[in-house]
Every structure is written in C-alpha cells, then in structure tokens.
Amino acid sequence: MSSAVRDRLLDLLRERSFERKRVILASGKESDFFIDCKQTILTAEGHALVGEVMFEALTQLPPHQAVAGVALGGCPLASAVSLISHQHGRGIPALYVRKERKDHGSAKLVEGDKALAPNAPVVLLEDVITTGGSSLKAVEALAHAGARVVGILALVDRLEGGREAIEQAKLPLIALFSRTDFMG
C-alpha cells in the first residue's frame, strides 16, 4: 500500500468526520472534538481506502482467522477488510459484535459466528478508541461466542486512556491515526 492511500484516508477523515466542538462522548466524558468516522467509512471511496489500509495493518498483529467489528462503527470496517482480503486472495471472514443481545430470533451477540472454528483467533476492529471500554466488552462477547481476540486495530485513538486499558488486558493495539493527526 502506498502512503498516498493512507494520506487520502486521513484527508477524508479530516474533511468529512472531524469537528472541533464540545461534545459528550459515550464514555460520559466531555471532549473538545468529535470524530464520526462513519461519515468517511460509509462513502464508496472511504470504504475502499479503509479496507486497504486496515488489511495491510493486520500484518502487524498476531495471526488471525477473522476480523470483528463492534456495532455500529466497527461493522463497516470489518466488511471492508473482509472484501479487500478476498480481492487479495486471503478471504478473511467478518464478524459483527452487537452491544446488546437480540431479544428475538437467534438472540446472538456475534453475527457471522458460523464461520469460526472453536477458539479461532480474531482481530477486533474499532473506528475510535476512547477509554477502551466498548472494545473490552466486545472481547468478552467474542470469547463467549468461541473466539479468541489476539489484537485490536483502530482507525483513531483519541489518546484518552483506551490504549492503556487495552494493553492492561494484555492485548496489542494498533491505531492508524490519533488525536494528534487532527488536533496537531
């Protein structure tokens, strides 16, 4: 992958997803900026770029048999990476991790689980890491579904304690971009 692809993805994130404004985050913390990666990821160009960049970044993590995205922001990441992996002849299945169990049908927390072998190694994909709480909750849900998370790959690390929480859980974290890429 060329640095031009990564640079174009960052340009799109800055243009479409980043705003300097006061906002209350899912963690309950107040922040001076907001980044809604879905505004970039859900464009055709953004989807292709994020798939390429994250697919290549996966090589920096332990071997894995699937990628999992946390609903809602991580799901298109998992789909994009799965599609690109197929185009590169690797065929990595995507999983979606719900924040809450369905109350009907299969009542699953993890969709796509039939593609998993028992104890399958999985990389969790996140759009934004803040405290790491939603990532660690997804790691638990994947474990209950029979998967073993071997690392986390994030699009953006807000540099607000998430890395430390994830590393304390003994999981490697790679973030493609951080707060400094947007705030200087």
C-alpha positions in Angstrom: 0.0 0.0 0.0 1.3 3.4 -0.8 1.4 6.2 1.7 -0.8 8.1 -0.7 -3.7 5.7 0.1 -3.2 6.3 3.9 -2.8 10.1 3.3 -6.0 10.2 1.3 -7.9 8.3 4.0 -6.7 10.8 6.6 -7.7 13.7 4.3 -11.2 12.3 4.0 -11.4 11.8 7.8 -10.4 15.4 8.4 -12.9 16.7 5.8 -15.9 14.5 6.5 -15.6 13.2 10.0 -13.7 15.6 12.3 -15.2 18.6 14.1 -13.8 20.9 16.7 -16.7 21.3 19.2 -17.6 20.4 22.7 -19.3 17.0 22.9 -20.2 14.4 25.5 -18.8 11.0 24.5 -20.3 7.5 25.0 -17.9 7.2 28.0 -19.6 10.2 29.6 -16.5 12.4 29.3 -16.6 15.8 27.7 -14.3 16.4 24.8 -13.2 19.4 22.7 -13.5 17.5 19.4 -15.8 14.9 17.7 -14.8 12.4 15.1 -17.6 10.4 13.4 -15.6 8.0 11.3 -18.8 6.6 9.7 -19.1 9.8 7.7 -16.0 8.8 5.9 -16.2 5.0 6.0 -19.7 4.8 4.5 -18.6 6.6 1.3 -17.5 4.3 -1.5 -14.0 5.8 -1.6 -13.7 5.8 2.2 -14.9 2.2 2.4 -12.3 1.1 -0.2 -9.5 3.1 1.4 -10.2 1.9 5.0 -10.3 -1.7 3.8 -6.9 -1.4 2.1 -5.2 0.4 5.0 -6.6 -1.8 7.7 -6.0 -5.0 5.7 -2.3 -4.1 5.4 -2.1 -3.1 9.1 -3.3 -6.5 10.1 0.1 -7.9 9.2 1.4 -6.1 12.4 -0.8 -8.2 14.6 -0.7 -11.9 15.5 -2.1 -14.5 13.0 -5.9 -14.5 12.9 -8.8 -16.2 11.1 -11.4 -13.4 11.2 -12.0 -9.7 11.8 -14.7 -8.5 14.1 -16.4 -5.0 14.1 -18.2 -3.6 17.1 -21.7 -2.2 16.2 -22.1 0.3 14.7 -18.8 2.0 13.7 -16.7 -1.2 13.5 -19.1 -3.2 11.3 -18.3 -1.4 8.0 -14.6 -1.7 8.9 -15.0 -5.5 9.2 -16.9 -5.7 5.9 -14.4 -3.5 4.1 -11.4 -5.5 5.3 -13.1 -8.8 4.5 -13.9 -7.6 1.0 -10.3 -6.4 0.4 -8.9 -9.7 1.8 -11.0 -11.6 -0.7 -9.6 -9.4 -3.5 -6.1 -10.2 -2.3 -6.8 -14.0 -2.2 -6.9 -14.3 1.6 -10.6 -14.5 2.4 -10.9 -13.3 6.0 -14.5 -13.5 7.3 -16.1 -10.6 9.0 -18.0 -10.8 12.3 -20.3 -8.2 13.8 -20.5 -7.8 17.6 -23.7 -6.3 18.9 -23.7 -4.1 22.0 -26.7 -6.0 23.4 -28.1 -9.4 22.7 -31.0 -9.6 20.3 -34.3 -10.3 22.1 -35.7 -12.3 19.2 -34.6 -14.8 16.6 -31.2 -16.3 17.4 -30.6 -13.9 20.3 -26.9 -13.6 19.3 -24.3 -11.1 20.3 -22.0 -12.1 17.5 -23.1 -12.3 13.9 -21.2 -14.4 11.4 -20.0 -16.8 14.1 -20.7 -19.9 11.9 -17.5 -19.0 10.0 -15.5 -19.6 13.2 -13.6 -22.7 14.3 -13.6 -23.2 18.1 -11.1 -20.8 19.8 -10.4 -19.1 16.5 -8.0 -16.1 16.7 -9.8 -12.8 15.8 -8.7 -9.2 15.4 -11.2 -6.7 16.7 -11.6 -3.6 14.5 -12.7 -0.3 16.0 -13.4 3.1 14.5 -12.5 5.2 17.5 -10.8 4.2 20.8 -11.5 6.5 23.8 -11.5 4.6 27.1 -11.3 1.1 25.6 -14.5 0.0 27.4 -16.5 -0.9 24.4 -13.6 -2.8 22.9 -13.1 -4.9 26.1 -16.8 -5.6 26.3 -16.6 -6.9 22.7 -13.6 -9.0 23.5 -15.8 -10.7 26.2 -18.7 -11.2 23.8 -16.4 -12.8 21.2 -14.9 -15.1 23.9 -18.5 -16.2 24.7 -19.0 -16.9 21.0 -15.9 -19.2 21.0 -13.4 -16.7 19.5 -10.1 -15.5 21.0 -9.2 -11.9 20.3 -5.5 -11.6 19.5 -5.3 -7.9 18.9 -7.2 -4.7 18.3 -6.9 -2.5 15.2 -8.4 1.0 15.5 -8.8 3.7 12.9 -8.4 6.6 15.5 -7.1 6.6 19.1 -8.3 9.7 20.9 -5.4 9.3 23.4 -7.8 9.3 26.4 -6.7 6.1 28.2 -8.0 3.4 25.8 -4.6 2.2 24.8 -3.6 1.7 28.5 -6.8 -0.2 29.3 -6.4 -2.5 26.3 -2.7 -3.1 26.9 -3.5 -3.8 30.6 -5.8 -6.6 29.3 -2.7 -8.0 27.5 -3.9 -7.2 24.0 -1.8 -5.4 21.4 -3.4 -2.3 19.9 -2.6 -0.6 16.6 -4.1 2.7 15.8 -3.8 4.1 12.3 -4.3 7.7 13.4 -4.5 9.6 16.7 -5.8 12.8 18.2 -2.5 14.5 17.0 -3.4 13.8 13.4 -6.5 16.0 13.8 -5.6 18.4 16.6 -1.9 19.0 15.9 
